[in-house]
Amino acid sequence: MAVGAVGPGSSPVPASELWRILSRGCTWVKQATNQIVMNCADIDIITASYAPEGDEEIHATGFNYQNEDEKVTLSFPSTLQKGTGTLKIDFVGELNDKMKGFYRSKYTTPSGETRYAAVTQFEATDARRAFPCWDEPAIKATFDISLVVPKDRVALSNMNVIDRKPYPDDENLVEVKFAQTPIMSTYLVAFVVGEYDFVETRSLDGVLVRVYTPVSKAEQGKFALEVAAKTLPFYKDYFSVPYPLPKIDLIAIADFAAGAMENWGLVTYRETALLIDPKNSCSSSRQWVALVVGHELAHQWFGNLVTMEWWTHLWLNEGFASWIEYLCVDHCFPEYDIWTQFVSADYTRAQELDALDNSHPIEVSVGHPSEVDEIFDAISYSKGASVIRMLHDYIGDEDFRKGMNLYLTKFQQKNAATEDLWESLEKASGKPIAAVMNTWTKQMGFPLIYVEAEQQEEDKVLKLVQKKFCASGPYTGEDCPLWMIPISICTSDDPTCAKMQVLMDKSELTVVLKDVKPDQWVKLNLGTVGFYRTKYSPDMLESLIPAIKDLTLPPVDRLGLQNDLFSLARAGIISTVEVLKVMEAFVNEPNYTVWSDLSCNLGILSTLLSHTDFYEEIQVFVKDVFSPIGERLGWDPKPGEGHLDALLRGLVLGKLGKAGHKATLEEARRRFKDHVEGKHILSADLRSPLHKQADMQEEKNRIERVLGAISQPELVQKVLTFALSEEVRPQDTVSVIGGVAGGSKQGRKAAWKFVKDNWEELYNRYQGGFLISRLIKLSVDGFANDKMAAEVKAFFESHPAPSAERTVQQCCENILLNAAWLKRDAESIHQYLLQRKALPAMV
């Protein structure tokens, strides 16, 4: 299919820029017809014709738009016979402001002038906004793209440029022609027109890699370039399949709804997901960029070369890339301890969502394409990644790689379903992959394993029972779903190595551990790889506490144990006081990710207790838990410190500051004053300066996220008004409002009122994309009474947001769960905190 586009005129462009395209494509008529139905949205067709091979052109006489279904029917005066021919369409479209389809992105030049770039975002179903097409993943074609653009602009597409010549009708324009693409899906087609600088290199296997940055910021593309150049050969080696295109471009787009998009050969990113300033970027930003680059480049094979048959299999595409991005970053940066971070960032997040009644199976049947947006969530990405990590562990790396190669070579340039991957992995490993994995992908939720141990002479006998884990408490239904669970068990004899591995395929299982003495502890789920939670008998749990204190239990297992307990308390299966006692065992904890997870859970508890009159008491607990590590770390980096120390310092000082730790707040004020006066510049890992003066998008985002932490009501209002101002990029408004909602009790109320008052504007801006879901979640998640759940439900009944329907249900469920938790445990938590306070005085 050939697409020729006239790009935007000289900048700045008017509020709504029209562009014109002539598309010409080789078409195959399967049966005689006088109509052609195509996907089409926000496009006006001027003329259309069909020329059968070697015959005369037949002009369409009618265009019937079905706007609801995003389709157009072309009617012809005579029958189009079976066979091949050329379909030619001349049409006009709008360069929209919706961050989808072919849209414009606003940026400021180094001299301060406002200009626009024209960029594309087609996944899931928005190629149809740029040209009429058959916009489904299984309908693949090759694309020959030419762009007619201003001669002083950069023009990019999926393939390399093969010709660039003056445009005959206008000396200010040039026509840029790109090589033909491989056979591919429409959602992966891309073109960009704008002003950019770039840095380039060649990967070890000879692929030209470029990172395009805003003008004068080429230096900020070097880190991503280095990651991309290391990543391509890693994947080539891992899959034993070479990267199939001659070049790959990675480009930073100013206005961008997602984090990044894997268009084949031209990957688009938010600026914060690609650009790193060597002097001013913090460690967490480097890590984020490395992960996103790893994720999008994995898609060049898994998704682009082999594509899902239909959106039902989206999880496989995203879950796989979300798992292998960690494998790739671990290869490039072993010092990041990235797999422990995976557990905190993906695994526990997915379990939190999947324990709700309003979760969904990994594999969701998608009917209408408008349903696709809703499954771009933590189940598809994070649970998907977690079950693939469990599968990889169950199969072993060698057989997993063999299976991946079988799959990619068998289906390259074609489409595949989830079952096809299972078949390839089964062939490579000889294990019952489909049977095991169907229990994880086709049913919602995950198991909780109850464990009891009994000493029988020299052996320990474990009794395991699996039940569905529910956020609302113990499972009480009639027919409990069952999972086939790969279980690994370790003991204090060697905490890093599995003493036994077993596949639990029924509701109860008895396991005999040979030669385990009475004083040895036993732990399930080595490495926190199995996607389940564990509830130990009281004595088994008791024996594990010293292993947390003396750090003999590895970090990822300390994290998993604490996270399981917190979730069990939240679900009312154990008391929250039990978890607070275990949290106190983390006094010697050195690991960033373990602290990050503890911090997150204490944050959830703090938000819950902000609805009580003893909120201050939980802040005292937070200060007690975090101040020893805060004192050990101090404010200034020490010689020889690494990436994780920098992350930990920012986390701990932020936590102490938010809890009102006096010494931390005083030091922060002093250092901020020095920073503003230019006496002593704060390190990027500790910084939040003034928004307007920040030239870097990462810096602006850092400030936007923390603005909501202020407590004065009039300043809270100011921040909310600022969120919708020209100063904040449309995609970042959501995190500013979220920052206010998460900042304080007053902020939560103000943010929710602001969202309701400005709903029309917010909805028009984000409808049909996942940002609307994120906005709703951030605005209402911290509430904890039944009345609020009813209010949220009622608001969205009268202001429907179809693509966020499930999110609204999940939020209402969470509010009710918070209310139940508060009712159940508030008094015992209060008593425990008061007792703790009295203890030192009693000694």
Summary of the structure (lengths in Angstrom):
residues: 843
radius of gyration: 28.1
end to end distance: 81.4
largest distance: 99.8
contacts: 2888
relative contact order: 0.06
helix: 46%
strand: 22%
